[in-house]
Amino acid sequence: MSTVLIVDDSVTLREMVSGILKNNGLTVVEASNGLEAKEQIESSLPDLVITDLIMPGMNGYELCRWLKNNPSSKGIPVVMCTSKNEEFDRYWGMKQGADAYIAKPFHVSELLETVKQLLRVS
């Protein structure tokens, strides 16, 4: 069973995404910001990370850069899930190493399809 780390400072969003993923057979762990996520990743590597961009401490761009520059975690797919929906934001996210970029509000089917596709590839 694959493990997905959800990183978002919104409890509501973490609970919503967690419920969707658990209902589809995935194991879910959560972090409220990039620093907390980094600690969790260092202790146990997830199979995929879904991260918001705007968070206190360490934002999603910084978390993604850290993941992709770290030899032990560089192969973990990263999905940026954010309300920043401008083309530049998407471009910058992919430039940081993100494997997918989903704008909020998103369709559940889009999230699930993206997660399933990335888990098959990794």
C-alpha positions in Angstrom: 0.0 0.0 0.0 1.4 3.4 -1.0 1.9 6.2 1.5 1.1 9.8 0.6 2.3 12.8 2.7 -0.1 15.8 2.6 1.5 19.1 3.5 -0.9 22.0 4.0 -1.4 24.6 6.7 -5.2 24.2 6.3 -6.5 21.5 8.6 -9.7 21.4 6.5 -7.9 20.7 3.3 -5.6 18.1 4.8 -8.7 16.3 6.2 -10.5 16.5 2.9 -7.6 15.2 0.8 -6.8 12.6 3.4 -10.3 11.2 3.3 -10.3 11.0 -0.5 -7.0 9.2 -0.6 -7.9 6.8 2.3 -11.2 5.9 0.6 -9.1 4.9 -2.4 -6.8 2.5 -0.5 -3.9 4.8 0.3 -2.1 5.3 3.6 -1.9 9.0 4.5 0.4 11.0 6.8 0.0 14.8 7.3 2.2 17.8 8.0 1.1 21.4 8.6 4.2 23.0 6.9 7.4 22.3 5.0 9.6 22.0 8.1 7.3 19.4 9.7 7.1 17.5 6.4 10.9 17.5 6.1 11.2 15.9 9.6 8.6 13.2 8.6 10.4 12.5 5.3 13.7 12.2 7.1 12.3 9.6 9.4 10.1 7.7 6.9 10.0 8.2 3.1 6.5 8.5 1.6 5.8 7.3 -1.9 4.3 10.7 -2.9 4.1 14.2 -1.5 1.2 16.6 -2.1 2.1 20.1 -0.9 0.5 23.5 -0.8 2.8 26.4 -1.7 2.0 29.2 0.8 2.9 28.0 4.3 4.8 29.3 7.2 8.3 28.2 8.0 9.2 26.4 4.7 7.0 26.9 1.7 6.1 24.3 -0.9 8.7 25.6 -3.4 11.4 25.2 -0.8 10.2 21.8 0.3 10.1 20.6 -3.3 13.6 21.9 -4.0 14.9 20.2 -0.8 13.2 16.9 -1.8 14.6 16.9 -5.3 18.1 17.8 -4.2 18.3 15.2 -1.4 19.7 11.8 -2.7 17.3 9.7 -0.6 14.1 11.5 -1.6 14.8 12.9 -5.1 12.7 10.1 -6.7 9.6 10.9 -4.7 6.9 12.4 -6.9 5.7 15.9 -5.8 2.3 17.3 -6.5 1.8 21.0 -5.9 -1.8 21.7 -4.9 -2.4 25.4 -4.5 -4.7 28.3 -5.1 -1.9 30.0 -7.0 -3.3 29.5 -10.5 -1.3 31.8 -12.7 0.8 30.3 -15.5 3.9 31.7 -13.9 3.2 29.9 -10.7 2.7 26.7 -12.5 5.9 27.3 -14.5 7.9 28.1 -11.3 6.5 25.0 -9.5 7.6 22.7 -12.3 11.0 24.4 -12.4 11.5 23.5 -8.7 11.0 19.9 -9.6 7.3 19.3 -9.1 5.9 16.3 -11.0 2.4 17.7 -11.2 0.6 21.0 -10.4 -3.1 21.1 -9.4 -4.9 24.4 -8.8 -7.5 24.7 -6.0 -10.4 24.3 -6.1 -9.8 20.9 -7.9 -12.0 18.1 -9.0 -11.6 14.9 -7.0 -11.2 12.9 -10.2 -8.2 15.1 -11.2 -6.5 14.6 -7.9 -7.0 10.9 -7.9 -5.9 10.4 -11.5 -2.8 12.5 -10.9 -1.9 10.6 -7.7 -2.5 7.1 -9.3 -0.5 8.0 -12.4 2.5 9.2 -10.4 2.4 6.2 -8.1 2.5 3.9 -11.1 5.4 5.7 -12.6 7.6 6.0 -9.5 
